[in-house]
Amino acid sequence: MTHTTEAGHHRIDTRQAWAIALDQLPPLHQRDEWLGLQSIVVVERTRQLWNKTTHEIQFYLSSLAVDDPRSTDVIRQHWSIENSQHWVLDVTFGEDDCRVRSLHAPHNLALIRRFALNALNRETSSKRSLKQKSKQAAMNDAYMLTVLAAAFPESKQNLELSCQ
């Protein structure tokens, strides 16, 4: 079991984590389809804000051994990446302000935003912010082709030919 307490941003986060070996649990349905699965990690998190306290329990499937100390670090790293990507998508593309809610449209727009984010990150000819690159691509077809070529480096020649 690991235990951490962190304070910052006007809150106190307390986490406890346990890794449980699969042989300590009842048999999983179709276990042979879970290649590499070695443990289940349980994370209990309590967050104390100035006006309320929240409590969560999360379960993670892991290919790491029960005694591997990296399991909690991997979980924190995953959420760090996820949270930073969400922040960028919200600030650059206004994702939280999007009011599209019907059928497959929200999922499709999320995929397009992530594709655009990756394409803009891969384009390195300009040292601008993502928001500036996005605006430049919207106003300049040649720069848009540069961004798309960065997203598909192996097909740059085909892209240039098809856009002429």
N, C-alpha and C positions, 0 to 999 in steps of 0.2 A: 504494500500500500504506500502511496505517496501522498503527501499533504503539503499544499502551498497556500500562502496568504499574500495577497498583493493589495496595496492601497494606491489610489490615484484617481484622477478625474472625478473627485468627490464621491468615491465609492470604495468599498472594501470587498474584494473577491476572495473567497475561500474555496479551494478545490481539494477534493479527495478522490483518488483513483485506485481501482483494484483491477488486476488482470486475473481472469479465471480460465483455467485450462479446460479444453473441451471435454476431457475425460471426467471432469467433475460435474458436468451438466448432463441432463437427459439427452439421449441421442437426437441429433438434428435430422430433420426431414431431408432426404436426398443429400446427405453429407458429402458423398463422393463428387457432387457438383461444386463444392466449395473448395477448390484446389488451393492448397497452401494455408488454409485457415487453421490457426493454432490456438487462438485465445479470443475471449470476449473481454473488452475493457469497459468497466463501468466508471463513469465520472459523475460525482455529485458536486454540484456547485451552488454556493450560497452567495448572493450579491446583496450587500447592504448599502442602500442609498440613504440620503438624508431623511426621506419620507416613507420609505417602504423597504421591505426585504423580499427577495425572490429566491426560490429554491427549485433547482432542476436536477434531474437524473438523466444521463444520456448513456447509450450503449453503442459500442463500436466493435465491428468485426476486425480482427487483426491477424496478420500473417507473422507477427513477432511472437517470440516465446514469452511465456508468462513472466519470467524473471528478467526480461530485457528492459532496461531502464529507459530506452528510447520511446516507448509507447506513448507516454504522456507528452513528450516533446513533439512527436509526430502529429498528435492531435492538435496541440497548440499551434504548430506551424501551419497546418491545414487551415485552421480558422483564421489565422493571421492573414494568409493569402486571400482567403474568401472575403474577409472584411475589407481589406485594402482594395480588392477588385470592385466590391460593391460601392465603396466610396467613390472611386474613379468613375464608374458607370453613372452614378447619381450626379456627380459634379459636372462631368464632361457631356453626358448625353441626357441628363434630366430624367433618369429612369424612374425615380419615385414619383415624378409628376405625370407620368404617362397614365391616362385613364382608359386605355384599351383593355377591355375585360372579357370579350366574347370569343368563344370557340378556341381555335388554335393561335389566334393573333398575338396574345401576350407572349407565348412561348416563341413564336417565330420572330417577333421583334427583339426579344432577349438574345436569341441566337445571332441576329443581324448586328446588334450592338456589340456583342462579344467578338464577332468577326471583325468589325470595324476597329475595335480597341486593339486587337492583335495586329491588324494591318498597320495601324498608325504607330504602334510600338516598334514594329519591324522596319519601318521607313526611317532611315538614319541620315539622309542627306541634309536634313534641316534640324537645327537645334532649337525647336520651338516646343511649347507645351502641347499636350494632346488637343486641347480646345482650339489652339491656334492652327494646328495641323488640320483639324477637322474643318474649320472655316475656310482655310486655304484650299483644301480639296474640293469644297463645295463651290468655290469661285473660280477655280483654275483647272480646266480639263487636263492639261499636261501634268499638273501636280497630282491629280486624281489617278492618272495612269501610273505615276511613280509609286504612289501608295499601293495600288493594286499589284504592281509588279513586285513590290516588297513582300506582299502577302503570298504571291505565287512565284518565287524566284526561278523555278525550273521552267516556267512557261512564259517568261518575259517576252520572248520574241513572238510567240503566238498571240499574246495580248496586244502587242504593238501593231501587228498585221491586221488583227480583226477590228481594231478601232480606227483604221485609216479609211 
